[in-house]
Amino acid sequence: MFEILDKSYDNVIALKVHGKLVHADYQKIIPMMEDIIKEHGGLRCCFEMCDFHGGTPRAMWDDFKFGVTHSKNIERCAVVGNKHSHEWMAKLGSVVFHKAAMKYFDVSESDEAWQWVTEGVPCCSEAACCMS
């Protein structure tokens, strides 16, 4: 399941990813991400992996299709986790999102991940948005 975190703003989306992802999860999140791309021309994302158990084949296909379709629109993407598989996901993602800057951060570096993803993006008017 994807959970949109409150610190998301402008063209930056922070998502907590937990459980096992299914097709329905992507049917909810992809239109939101495409709206951000339409409005801003690009997207930055921070995925916080929390008790993540992978995804169904259909969900992984949805992820791959989104990546191929929008690889040129993803500016930066951080994967925050605490497992070797999370680091591997960031490396694999950099192949799909070949024009995006992708980086893995350990869960202890979540503040640094958010700073890296939002670097150069003006903060929104709400003070809380720029805090981790």
C-alpha positions, 0 to 999 in steps of 0.5 A: 500500500502507498501512503502519501505523507503530509510533507508532500508538496508542489512536484515532490511526493513522499510515500510510505510503502508498506505491505504487499503492493497490488494493482489497485494501489497503482490505480490510485497513485499513478493518476496522482503522479501523472497529474503532478507531471502534467502540472509541473513537468517533472516529479520528485519522489521519496519512497519510505519502505516500511514493512514492505513485502514486494508486489504482485506481478500485475503491480510490478508491471504497473510500476514498470509501465509507469517507469517506461512512460514517464522516465524523462519526467522523474527528476529525483527519486530517493528510496529509504529503507533498511534492507539490501533489497531496498538498495537493490530496488534503487539500483534497478530503478535507475535503469528504468528511470535512466534520466532520473537521479536515484539514490538509496538512503538507510532509514537512519538517513531519512532527513538527508533523503528528504533534503536531497529530493527537495534540493532546489525546489522552493518550499511551499507556504506551509512551514511543515512541508519542508520538515521531515 
